[in-house]
Structures are given as C-alpha cells and as structure tokens.
Amino acid sequence: MLKKKQAHRKNDNFRQNLDPLNPEELSIHKDYQENINRIKGELGNSTDLVIRELNFGPVHGALVYMDGLVDGKWISEYVLETLMNKALPDEHPDLFQVILEKTVALGSVKVINNWNEVYDLLLSGCSIIFLNGYNKAISGETKGGETRPILEPTQQLSIRGPKDAFTETLRVNTALIRRRIKSPNLWVESMKIGKVTQTDIAIMYVKGIADDEIVKEVKQRLNRIDIDAILDSGYIEQLIEDQTFTSFPTTYHTERPDVVASHLLEGRIAIVSDGSPFAVTVPAIFVQFFQAPDDYYSRFDISSSIRLLRILSFFIALIGPSLYIAATTFHQEMIPTTLAIAIAAQRENVPFPAFVEALIMEVTFEILREAGLRLPRAVGQAVSIVGALVIGQAAVQASIVSPVMVIVVSITAIANFSTPVFAMAVSARLLRFTLMVLAALVGFFGIMVGLMVMAIHLCSLRSFGVPYMAPLSPFSGENQQDVFIRYPIWAFKDRPKHISKGNIIRTGEHQRPTPPKHGSSHESDDTKGN
C-alpha cells in the first residue's frame, strides 16, 4: 500500500512539472523580455524554439514560433516582411491595435491575454508577437510543416469508389468530409483531450439528422476522459465504448472520408482526432461491419449477392475448424461413408486428435499472419505465402497433421479475410478458438451452446444506447432495407430509425427509374421527319 501511495505521489509531481502554469500567474508581462525568458524557461530552452526580436518603430518586440510546426513561407512573406518593411507611426495612441489590424497579413489573427493561450497556440503551430509595454500578445495562424499527402486507402479498398483517404492532419480530414457534405447543417465542434499531448479532437454531425441525445452522450463521454496522452483515435475508442469486456467492436473506425460522410447522413456522429488517419463513428451496429463501400457504388443485386457471401464467409471463419473437429471426433455417422474412409486413411499416421491438429495449424497460421504484418511489405507477403506452403507441406509429410486439416484451416483463413472491417475479423479469430474447445469437448452440442451464448451476448450489447443487433433485435421490418439484402438506392426511403431521430426522409417520391411511356426520343424524331 505504501509503494502504491509513493507511486501515486510521483505521478502527481510529474504532472505538476508538466503543467507549470500557476493560475495566479497567467497574465502576460508588459516587459517583452520577461515573456521571452519565461517561454525559454518553460520550454527548457528547446532548440526548435525560434525567437526573432524586432523594432516596431518606437516599440521593441519579438516574434516567437516553433520550427517545424509553422509554414516558413508564411512566416517570411506575411509576418516578417510586413512587420519590417511597413512604416509604423512614431506616435500613435495604440500601436498594438495598428499592428493587429493593419500590419500582420494573415487570415486568422487574434489577441491573447494569458499564458494558457500562449502555449496552446504556440505549440499548435501559431506565431506569437509580444510588444513591449503591453500585457497581451498577437497570435497569427501559420500552421504548416511537413505532412503526409492524401493517398489511396490501404485497408478498406474499393474498386469503383473514391480513392482518397484520411491523413494525420485534423483540418485536412475535416475538409475531406466537408467536400462531400456541402451543407451548413454539418456542424464541427472542437475540444482538446490529453493533459500532456493536448490533442485536438473534432466532433462532426449533421444537425437535424443526428439524434441530439446521442450527440450529448458523445460529448459527455469525451469530456469525462482524464488521461495524459491521446496519440491515436484508438485511445478514444477504448475510453468511450459502452462495453469493455467483449471481443466485438462497438465503435466503427475507417480511413475513408466517403464512409464517414455516409454514416453522418444516416445520423451517426464522427470523431476525428489530430494525428490519426482513422475517424471513429458512433453508434455502431453488428450488420454495419459487413457493409463495404462498393456495396453502394454497384447495382443492388450484385451488392446483395456479395454481401451474403461475406456473411457466409464470416460464419465459415467462425465455425469451420469446429465443425471438422466435432464431425471427426463425435459425429462420424454424419459424414458420407466414402469421405469418412478417406479422412480416416489420411489420419491413420497422425498421432494427435483432431483438436490438437487444428490448434497446431491455427496457431501456426496466426504467427505467420502476424509476422507478415510486422515485416516490410515486400518481404512480409512472401513470408506469409511461402511460409504457409512450406510449413503446411512439411507438416503433412511429417504426419503431424492430415491434408484435410490443412485444407480446412486454409479455407478458414481465406474466409476470414473476406470480412470488410479488420476489427470484426479479429473477433471471429478469437472466438474460433473457444468454439474449437467446445467442439472437442461435446461436439455439435458444444458449438450450438457457444453460438447461443454469443447471440445472447450480442443482443445484450449497446452502442451509445442503440441496440447492437438492431434492426434484427429488436426486429424492425421497415429498417431491413440495408441488412442482408441491399435494396436499390431509389428504395432507400427513410434513414435507420434506431439511429436517426430527426429528419428521417432521405429519398423523394417516384425515384424509381422507368422507361419513357411514349417511346424513345429517337422514335419521336423519326415520326416527325416522316
């Protein structure tokens, strides 16, 4: 207990050192040299801190900014050049106001009055101007520096859809969404989370479509976060989700702006974090994780067929090895005689039961998959493919596993890749081992018990108050238009009522395409010509 108290005190002291500002000493000093010395002291005289002292006519001052966080061209052309070349009056009742309104040639200029604002803006890429004799400063928007350009998505690929993906810059990401929803009802609210990192967070939703109660709940959960650092949107997901002890994702993350835009138009709320190329949307429901972007860019019959194939692949990835274990261990009478004899002949020299076979192969495939992700891309793919072939063939020749088991595990692994969202695919991978154990103990009965427990667990989950299995449980017949079968776009009359509580109408009347009633325009022209 004493060690825990000492550790807690050390942590408190650490936080105090990281936040040296005293509420009683927040005001900016009139002597600009005192302000410069304070900044140097608080930042440890960091080498990326740039201080340029200037003479503004009769008044001395300084320009302060952080190298690497600002655009050097803006600093040179729109700040330094205008301050040094523009003649300032020798006598003026308020020289500060002249520089603020007529000298600094930047789009966003504001007055700051305390040190909290100084550090917040300085470390966000703004430039600060101190003037001698004034207990306030001028801040100019000069954010810049090296950033990653907009590239194609790397995970959620699309054949026909847009090819742009989020970057690590917050304003670029919000702009990508703004380009798709050009409506004044798209509201963006900002906040900072993380006492040390001070990470910028943007909450985006369409006013009038999103449920106000869900928006309020999102803000409350974000405001309750008390942590030193937010380095990625994954931190936020883990701190705001409804249920911690579940393998199923109750928030949805994506790198595609078009997916976020479609979610916003359904009434969901997006959370965009600075420094993360993934946006989080809530609430999330189970069927949402089997919907791919291409589902909405292709005809409904093609999209529906492929979606049903994905759902089938998910169940294969979930229970494939379990069915083989149960059938070969307890229910041999359910296997056709010819196939049962072939399987028995292949397993004749294998010293392990079917469960141990499956466990060996599944663990091996998981290790290969993880190794392929961690290695460089060119090497990782080769290691995954060659490693699987070599190890599988060698294991069969060494009579460690049977050829049928290699086929079962391979089909399971391929089916797992068919799930569009990685978070749901990982859930299937974890639950697969539990179902394998149940199948090894009591056969098909164990698999059914495991699936029933999983279904009960899914029905008990909530995502920001929305049932996770909606609109299947509780069942809603009018909201089945985008579950297993994707209705045509013209048939999407209403938004999902379990998510949106505002304007639920999204398609007008008589949107179904129909051919001309009196023949084509070419036929009309021919008739007129005759």
SERO-36412 format. One line per field, with one value per residue (C-alpha): x, y, z. Coordinates in pm, whole numbers, plus 32768, in hexadecimal, padded with zeros to 4 digits. Layout:
x = [X | ...] .
y = [Y | ...] .
z = [Z | ...] .
***
This chain:
x = [8000 | 811F | 81C3 | 807C | 805C | 81C2 | 818B | 804C | 8109 | 821D | 8117 | 8078 | 81CB | 820F | 80CA | 8116 | 8267 | 81C0 | 80C1 | 8190 | 808F | 800D | 7EA7 | 7F14 | 802A | 7F76 | 7F82 | 807F | 8192 | 81B4 | 832B | 835A | 84AF | 840A | 8319 | 8434 | 84F4 | 83BD | 8381 | 84EE | 84D7 | 838F | 83FC | 8556 | 85FB | 859B | 8661 | 8526 | 84B1 | 84F3 | 84F6 | 8526 | 8545 | 84C3 | 8498 | 8338 | 8385 | 83AA | 834A | 841B | 8387 | 83C3 | 8335 | 8328 | 82D5 | 8330 | 8405 | 8368 | 8205 | 81E7 | 81F0 | 833E | 82B9 | 819B | 8288 | 8372 | 8278 | 8147 | 81DB | 8348 | 833E | 820B | 828A | 83E5 | 8387 | 8246 | 8279 | 81D2 | 8170 | 8263 | 8149 | 8002 | 7F16 | 7F0F | 802B | 7FB6 | 7E6C | 7F1D | 7FF4 | 7EC7 | 7DE2 | 7EC7 | 801A | 8006 | 7F94 | 7EFD | 7D9F | 7D6E | 7DF6 | 7D83 | 7DDF | 7E4B | 7E4D | 7ED9 | 7FEC | 7F02 | 7EA3 | 800D | 8087 | 7F54 | 7F74 | 80F1 | 8100 | 7FE9 | 80B3 | 804F | 813F | 813A | 8198 | 81F2 | 8203 | 82BA | 81CA | 8098 | 801B | 7F84 | 8007 | 7FA5 | 7F78 | 7F85 | 7F19 | 8057 | 8025 | 80EE | 821C | 8247 | 810B | 80AB | 7FEC | 7E96 | 7EC7 | 7DF0 | 7D5C | 7E37 | 7D3B | 7BD8 | 7C12 | 7B08 | 7AF4 | 7A0E | 79FB | 7AD3 | 7C49 | 7C9A | 7CDC | 7D09 | 7E5D | 7EED | 7E85 | 7D3A | 7CD4 | 7D22 | 7C40 | 7B1E | 7B45 | 7B2D | 79DC | 796C | 79A8 | 78A9 | 77A1 | 7780 | 7676 | 7670 | 75CE | 7718 | 7794 | 78F8 | 7946 | 7AAA | 7B49 | 7C9B | 7CD8 | 7E16 | 7EB7 | 8012 | 7FD0 | 7EAE | 7E2A | 7D2C | 7BE6 | 7ACA | 7965 | 78A0 | 772C | 760F | 7526 | 73BF | 741A | 74ED | 743B | 747B | 7484 | 7598 | 765B | 763D | 76B0 | 77E1 | 7848 | 781B | 78F2 | 7A02 | 79FC | 7A23 | 7B6D | 7C88 | 7DCE | 7F29 | 7F3F | 7E5F | 7F44 | 7E42 | 7CCB | 7CF2 | 7D2A | 7BDC | 7B26 | 7B95 | 7B32 | 79D1 | 794E | 781D | 78A2 | 7A0E | 7A02 | 799C | 7A5A | 7963 | 79A5 | 789A | 7933 | 7987 | 7ACF | 7B21 | 7C27 | 7B2F | 7A8A | 796B | 7912 | 7910 | 7835 | 773A | 7732 | 76F6 | 75D3 | 753B | 7545 | 768B | 7795 | 78FF | 7A2A | 7B64 | 7CAE | 7DE2 | 7F06 | 7E2C | 7DD0 | 7C97 | 7B4C | 7A5E | 78E6 | 77DD | 76F0 | 775F | 7687 | 76DF | 7662 | 7727 | 786F | 780C | 77C1 | 78D4 | 78EE | 78C1 | 776A | 76DE | 779C | 771E | 75C8 | 74FB | 74E7 | 7662 | 769C | 759F | 763A | 7796 | 771C | 7676 | 77BF | 7874 | 7783 | 77AF | 7929 | 7911 | 785C | 7959 | 7A75 | 79BF | 795B | 7A1C | 7B22 | 7A20 | 7939 | 7A58 | 7AC4 | 7961 | 7916 | 7A56 | 7A58 | 78EA | 780B | 78B6 | 7760 | 770D | 7830 | 77F2 | 788E | 7982 | 79FB | 7A14 | 7AEF | 7BCF | 7BF5 | 7C3F | 7D49 | 7DF2 | 7DEE | 7E6F | 7FD6 | 7F82 | 7FCA | 7EEF | 7D75 | 7CBD | 7CB3 | 7E2E | 7E5B | 7D7C | 7E1F | 7F7D | 7F18 | 7E4B | 7F5E | 805C | 7F85 | 7F51 | 80C9 | 8104 | 7FF6 | 8089 | 81E8 | 816F | 80D9 | 8212 | 8312 | 834C | 8232 | 82FB | 8391 | 8258 | 817D | 8287 | 82B8 | 8141 | 8109 | 824A | 8241 | 80DE | 812E | 8275 | 81FC | 80B5 | 8160 | 826E | 816C | 80A9 | 81E5 | 824F | 80F7 | 80BC | 7F77 | 7E9A | 7E67 | 7CF6 | 7D4E | 7E33 | 7D13 | 7C1E | 7D09 | 7D66 | 7BF9 | 7BB7 | 7CD7 | 7C6B | 7B01 | 7B79 | 7C12 | 7ABD | 7A3D | 7A54 | 7AAD | 7BE6 | 7B54 | 7A38 | 7B28 | 7BFE | 7ACA | 7A86 | 7BF0 | 7BDB | 7A89 | 7AF9 | 7BDF | 7AC7 | 79DF | 7AF7 | 7B17 | 799E | 7995 | 7AAF | 79F4 | 788B | 787B | 7762 | 76AA | 77D1 | 77D6 | 7662 | 768A | 77AC | 76E6 | 75B7 | 768E | 772A | 75D0 | 7557 | 7691 | 7662 | 74F9 | 7566 | 7662 | 761B | 76D2 | 767F | 752C | 74DA | 74A5 | 75D2 | 74FF | 7405 | 7339 | 7340 | 7310 | 722E | 71A5 | 7138 | 709F | 70B1 | 7229 | 728C | 72E8 | 7460 | 749D | 74CE | 743E | 7491 | 735E | 7384 | 73F0 | 729D | 71F7 | 72BA | 7190 | 71E9 | 7321 | 7354 | 725A | 7326 | 743C | 739F | 7288 | 7273 | 723F | 7219 | 71AC | 72CE | 722D | 710D | 6FE0 | 6FE4 | 715E | 714B | 71DA | 70D8 | 70EB | 703A | 6EC4 | 6EA4 | 6FDF | 713C | 7198 | 7231 | 70E4 | 703B | 7136 | 7106 | 6F8F | 6FAC | 7096 | 6FA2] .
y = [8000 | 80EE | 80AA | 80F7 | 8244 | 82A1 | 824D | 831E | 8446 | 8426 | 8428 | 8563 | 8610 | 85AB | 864B | 8786 | 87A2 | 8775 | 8885 | 899B | 8AAF | 8B3F | 8BC5 | 8CFD | 8D47 | 8D1B | 8E85 | 8EEF | 8FDC | 9137 | 910A | 9036 | 8FC0 | 8F2C | 8E73 | 8DEE | 8D75 | 8CCB | 8C11 | 8BA3 | 8B27 | 8A6E | 89C4 | 8970 | 8A57 | 895A | 896B | 8977 | 8AB5 | 8BE0 | 8D42 | 8E69 | 8FBD | 90E5 | 925D | 92D7 | 9449 | 94D0 | 9384 | 9248 | 90EF | 8F87 | 8E80 | 8D20 | 8BD9 | 8A67 | 89F3 | 88CC | 8924 | 8A5B | 8AA9 | 8B59 | 8C0E | 8CA7 | 8D15 | 8DBE | 8E5F | 8EAC | 8EF1 | 8F58 | 9010 | 90DA | 912A | 9195 | 9252 | 92FF | 9454 | 9473 | 95C0 | 9648 | 96C9 | 9614 | 95E9 | 9471 | 93DA | 927D | 92B3 | 9335 | 91FB | 911F | 91BB | 9242 | 9199 | 901F | 8F96 | 8E4F | 8DC8 | 8D78 | 8E6D | 8E87 | 8F26 | 8E43 | 8EB1 | 8D91 | 8C8D | 8B67 | 8BF2 | 8C45 | 8AE1 | 8A48 | 8B14 | 8B10 | 8993 | 8977 | 8A27 | 8B92 | 8CB9 | 8D9F | 8F11 | 8FB9 | 9134 | 91ED | 92AA | 91CF | 90B7 | 9001 | 8F61 | 8F29 | 8DCD | 8D81 | 8C3F | 8BB6 | 8A3E | 8973 | 8892 | 8740 | 866C | 852F | 856D | 84DC | 837A | 824E | 8179 | 8057 | 7F82 | 7FC5 | 7FAE | 8000 | 7FA4 | 80BA | 81AF | 82E0 | 82AC | 83A8 | 8353 | 8413 | 8497 | 84ED | 865C | 86B4 | 87D4 | 870D | 85F6 | 86DC | 8786 | 8635 | 8600 | 8766 | 8734 | 861C | 86BD | 8826 | 887D | 8985 | 887B | 87BC | 8837 | 8813 | 8840 | 8838 | 87DF | 877A | 8631 | 85C6 | 8695 | 866E | 863A | 8734 | 8675 | 872D | 866D | 86C5 | 864A | 864D | 8613 | 868A | 8763 | 86F8 | 8594 | 8520 | 84D0 | 85ED | 84FA | 842D | 856B | 85D5 | 847E | 8488 | 85DB | 8567 | 8432 | 84FB | 8600 | 84ED | 8479 | 84C9 | 8449 | 84CF | 8470 | 8430 | 83B9 | 831B | 82F8 | 8196 | 8230 | 82E3 | 81A8 | 80ED | 820A | 824A | 80F0 | 8065 | 7F0B | 7EBF | 7D45 | 7CDD | 7C73 | 7D23 | 7E8D | 7F80 | 80A8 | 80BC | 8145 | 8189 | 8232 | 828E | 83E9 | 8368 | 8264 | 836E | 844E | 8334 | 82EE | 845C | 8462 | 833A | 83F9 | 8380 | 8458 | 845D | 8497 | 850B | 851A | 85DF | 84F8 | 83D0 | 8364 | 82B5 | 8355 | 82B7 | 82B0 | 825C | 81B7 | 8073 | 7F41 | 7DDA | 7DD4 | 7F0F | 7E4F | 7D7D | 7EA9 | 7F0C | 8057 | 7FA6 | 7F2C | 8084 | 80CB | 7F94 | 7F09 | 7E87 | 7D1F | 7D03 | 7DB0 | 7CD6 | 7B95 | 7BFC | 7C69 | 7B16 | 7A74 | 7B47 | 7ADD | 7970 | 799F | 7A30 | 78F8 | 7819 | 78D7 | 78B7 | 7748 | 769F | 75E4 | 75A2 | 74EB | 740F | 73C0 | 736C | 7299 | 71C8 | 719F | 7168 | 715D | 7080 | 6FFA | 7150 | 713D | 7084 | 6F29 | 6F5E | 70A8 | 7017 | 6EFA | 6FF1 | 70CC | 6F9E | 6F27 | 707C | 7091 | 6F2E | 6F9B | 70E1 | 70B6 | 71D7 | 71F8 | 72E7 | 73FD | 73FD | 73F5 | 7524 | 75D9 | 75A5 | 761F | 7747 | 77C5 | 779A | 7861 | 7974 | 798E | 79A1 | 7AA8 | 7B7D | 7B57 | 7BC3 | 7D00 | 7D62 | 7D21 | 7E18 | 7E01 | 7D5F | 7C5B | 7C29 | 7BAE | 7AB9 | 7A34 | 7A02 | 7948 | 787D | 7836 | 77AF | 76D0 | 764C | 7612 | 7576 | 7487 | 742E | 73F1 | 7303 | 7242 | 7229 | 7199 | 72AE | 7319 | 7285 | 7320 | 7358 | 742B | 7503 | 753B | 7590 | 7688 | 7727 | 775A | 77ED | 78E2 | 7951 | 797C | 7A53 | 7B4A | 7B7C | 7C48 | 7DB7 | 7E3F | 7DC0 | 7DEA | 7CF6 | 7C02 | 7BFC | 7BAD | 7A79 | 7A0D | 7A1D | 7971 | 785E | 77CD | 77CB | 7710 | 7619 | 75C6 | 7597 | 74BB | 73E3 | 73B5 | 7370 | 7384 | 7437 | 7473 | 7540 | 760D | 7656 | 76BD | 77A1 | 7843 | 7875 | 791C | 79F6 | 7A59 | 7AAE | 7B7B | 7C36 | 7C87 | 7D12 | 7E05 | 7F76 | 8083 | 81D5 | 8152 | 80B5 | 7F38 | 7E96 | 7D9C | 7E9D | 7E83 | 7D07 | 7D13 | 7DC4 | 7D6F | 7E8E | 7E2A | 7F87 | 7FA0 | 7E5F | 7F17 | 7F0C | 7DD8 | 7C90 | 7D08 | 7E66 | 7F05 | 7FE1 | 8146 | 81CB | 80ED | 8187 | 8253 | 828B | 829C | 818F | 81F0 | 8149 | 8246 | 8383 | 842C | 856C | 858E | 8422 | 845D | 843B | 83DF | 848E | 83F0 | 834F | 8317 | 81C2 | 81D5 | 818C | 8186 | 8292 | 8253 | 82BD | 8228 | 82B9 | 8414 | 837A | 82DF | 8430 | 84DB | 83D1 | 83FA | 8571 | 8549 | 8465] .
z = [8000 | 8055 | 7F05 | 7E53 | 7F0D | 7EB8 | 7D4B | 7D4B | 7DE1 | 7CDD | 7BCD | 7C5E | 7C70 | 7B0A | 7A99 | 7B5C | 7AAF | 795D | 79AC | 7A4C | 7A21 | 7B66 | 7B47 | 7C04 | 7B0A | 79BE | 7951 | 784A | 78C2 | 782B | 7804 | 76CC | 7745 | 7878 | 7795 | 76BD | 77EE | 7873 | 772D | 7723 | 7888 | 785F | 771B | 77A0 | 76A1 | 7594 | 7452 | 737A | 7428 | 7342 | 73D2 | 72E8 | 7393 | 72C7 | 72E0 | 729A | 7275 | 73D3 | 7472 | 7495 | 7476 | 7412 | 732A | 73C1 | 7311 | 7310 | 71EE | 7138 | 719F | 70C5 | 6F54 | 6F19 | 6DE5 | 6EAA | 6FBD | 6EC3 | 6DD5 | 6EA7 | 6FFE | 6FF8 | 6EAC | 6F05 | 7062 | 6FEA | 6EAB | 6F08 | 6FA6 | 70F7 | 7190 | 728F | 7362 | 737C | 74A2 | 7472 | 73A4 | 7406 | 7351 | 7219 | 71FF | 7244 | 713F | 702E | 703A | 7069 | 6F17 | 6F8D | 6F6D | 70DD | 71DD | 7346 | 7491 | 75AE | 7719 | 77E6 | 77DE | 77AF | 765B | 760B | 763B | 759D | 745C | 7451 | 7465 | 7363 | 7255 | 7287 | 729C | 73CA | 73C5 | 7511 | 7528 | 7639 | 771C | 76D4 | 77B5 | 768D | 754D | 73E3 | 7354 | 71DF | 7133 | 7090 | 70B2 | 6FBE | 6FB7 | 6F13 | 6EFF | 6E49 | 6D05 | 6CBA | 6C38 | 6BE1 | 6CFA | 6D63 | 6E23 | 6DAB | 6C37 | 6B36 | 69C6 | 6954 | 6A75 | 6ACA | 6AF0 | 6C00 | 6D6D | 6EB0 | 6F1A | 7070 | 7053 | 70F8 | 7014 | 6EDB | 6F57 | 6FAE | 6E5B | 6DA9 | 6E51 | 6E0D | 6C9A | 6C9B | 6D77 | 6D09 | 6E06 | 6F19 | 6FF3 | 7005 | 7156 | 71D1 | 7343 | 73C7 | 7511 | 759D | 764E | 76FD | 780F | 7777 | 7604 | 75EC | 74BF | 73E6 | 73BA | 72CB | 72FD | 71B7 | 7184 | 70A8 | 7173 | 7145 | 70E1 | 7208 | 734D | 7443 | 7567 | 74C4 | 7473 | 75DE | 7654 | 756D | 75F8 | 7760 | 772C | 7684 | 7798 | 789E | 7809 | 78FB | 786B | 7822 | 76B3 | 7586 | 746F | 738B | 7362 | 73ED | 7545 | 752A | 74B9 | 75F0 | 76D7 | 7655 | 75F7 | 76AE | 76FD | 7749 | 7777 | 761B | 74E7 | 73FF | 739C | 7413 | 735B | 71E9 | 7166 | 6FFB | 6F23 | 6E11 | 6E09 | 6D32 | 6E3A | 6F4A | 6E71 | 6E3B | 6FB1 | 7000 | 6F0B | 6FC5 | 710D | 71A2 | 7249 | 71D4 | 72B6 | 7201 | 72BD | 725E | 7216 | 71B1 | 704D | 70D1 | 712F | 722B | 71F1 | 72F4 | 7336 | 728E | 7253 | 71F9 | 7090 | 7043 | 704C | 6F1E | 6E41 | 6D4F | 6C8F | 6B42 | 6BB4 | 6B68 | 6A27 | 6971 | 6916 | 6A39 | 69BC | 699D | 6AEA | 6BA0 | 6B19 | 6B82 | 6CDA | 6D13 | 6CAC | 6DB1 | 6EC2 | 6E5C | 6E65 | 6FC4 | 7042 | 6F90 | 703A | 7184 | 718B | 706F | 7142 | 7253 | 7163 | 70EC | 7251 | 72C0 | 718C | 7198 | 7314 | 7375 | 7241 | 713F | 70D4 | 7041 | 6F4A | 6E02 | 6E10 | 6CF2 | 6D82 | 6EE0 | 6E61 | 6DA6 | 6EDA | 6FB8 | 6EC3 | 6EC3 | 7040 | 7071 | 70B2 | 7168 | 72DE | 7352 | 7371 | 7288 | 738C | 73BD | 7242 | 7217 | 7338 | 72A9 | 7150 | 71CB | 72B2 | 719A | 70A6 | 71A8 | 71DF | 7067 | 7042 | 7158 | 70CC | 6F74 | 7009 | 70CB | 6FBA | 6E9C | 6D9E | 6C86 | 6D71 | 6E45 | 6D28 | 6CB5 | 6E18 | 6E48 | 6D01 | 6CF4 | 6E68 | 6E57 | 6D2C | 6DB5 | 6F18 | 6EA6 | 6DB6 | 6EB2 | 6FC5 | 6EE5 | 6E7E | 6FE8 | 7044 | 7140 | 709B | 6F8D | 6E34 | 6E7E | 6FAD | 6ED9 | 6DE6 | 6EFF | 6FA5 | 6E56 | 6DF4 | 6F4D | 6F2D | 6DD1 | 6E44 | 6F63 | 6E6D | 6DCB | 6EF2 | 6E87 | 6FE0 | 708E | 71ED | 71A5 | 70FB | 7236 | 7307 | 722F | 7255 | 73D1 | 73F1 | 7304 | 7411 | 7514 | 7427 | 73D8 | 754A | 756D | 7437 | 74C0 | 7609 | 75A2 | 7426 | 736F | 74B5 | 7532 | 73EF | 7410 | 757C | 751D | 7401 | 74E6 | 75F0 | 74E3 | 745F | 75BE | 75F9 | 74B0 | 7506 | 7656 | 75C3 | 7590 | 74CE | 7562 | 75C8 | 7474 | 7477 | 73D3 | 730E | 728D | 71B3 | 71E4 | 735B | 73A7 | 7250 | 7172 | 7026 | 6F90 | 6FCE | 6F1A | 6DDA | 6E1D | 6EF4 | 6E38 | 6CEF | 6C75 | 6BDE | 6AA8 | 6AF0 | 6A80 | 6B87 | 6CA9 | 6D1D | 6E89 | 6F5B | 7067 | 7174 | 7286 | 7243 | 71B8 | 7278 | 71AD | 7038 | 6FCE | 6E65 | 6D74 | 6C26 | 6B79 | 6AD6 | 697E | 6972 | 68CD | 676B | 665C | 64E0 | 6414 | 63F9 | 628B | 61F7 | 61E1 | 616A | 6030 | 5FD4 | 6004 | 5F20 | 5E13 | 5E25 | 5DFF | 5CD5 | 5C1E] .
***
